[in-house]
Amino acid sequence: MLIVCTQDPAIASWAQNPKSNSGSWQNVFCLTAGQNQTQATNQLKGHLANLSQTEPLCLSAHGNDTEIGDEGSGLSDWGWTTADIAQYLADKCPKNKGPMLMSVCCKTVANFSAGLATKLGKIPALKGVWIYGYNKSVPVTQTFTAPSQMGNMVDLQGTQV
């Protein structure tokens, strides 16, 4: 499952473009632009609740090492921290063992995916899950790596919970 967690129409459009390789994530959902933070969070939680126990998850958004959403887009309505996303995963899909990709811009090795792995380490049911992310800017038209290939990509940093 791939969920676009930004109101940026360029990111949403790319995620729905077959050339993006988003089809390798099976289902693609874009949170509805124009919603307030609470509405967008509820929609995100609803999608997470439908994640199967082995289904891979990709969150695509603007972001930085500690937050995803509309950071850097000129939009300022939506934002979720590593603690927020960890809590939603714990509440909505605590037994998911599928790999995760955080397709967001980051700058350091202590990026969003590593921070999320640290937070998820406190949830026994999620031990062993792999989370991947970037330590660089991610172009809007970055092809989505297929879930089965994430461990083979040199530009992805993998962290095991």
Phi, psi and omega in degrees: 000131176245127180239123175274119186249043177214156177272359182295115183295334179294319180290317179298316180297316180297319180296336180266359180272127179304332180292345181282349186067019178295337179299338178291349178261009181065272184269136177239124179235136174247124175300144186287117179299149179093350177285158173279176183303315182297315180296316180296320178297317179296322178293318177301313179299322179298318178294317179299326180296338180267003179288128179284171186294337181241004184287131175293152181231133173235129172251125181242129183191177165284164178175189177209196184291343185234349186213145172239162179140238183257009178308126176085001183261352188089350175260146184231013186282318188253141174194136178227133179273172175300322179296319178300307183296320178300317180295318179295319178295318179296321182282320191260333182210059187292347181252009181292131179243008179286153178292158181233145175236126174258098184271077182220155177290136176217168184238341187230172175293332175276055186279184183301316182295321178293319177296322178294318178300320179298315180295319182289341178300343179273000181248101186309322183294339182261004177300136179099344180292141176261134177236132182243149178197176182256156171243038183206173173291141180248117179299149178305324183265025174295126178294137178284122178294135177298142181308323182287348183253356186303320181291347181262356186266122183290338181270001176255134175263123178259138177227129178265133178290000000 
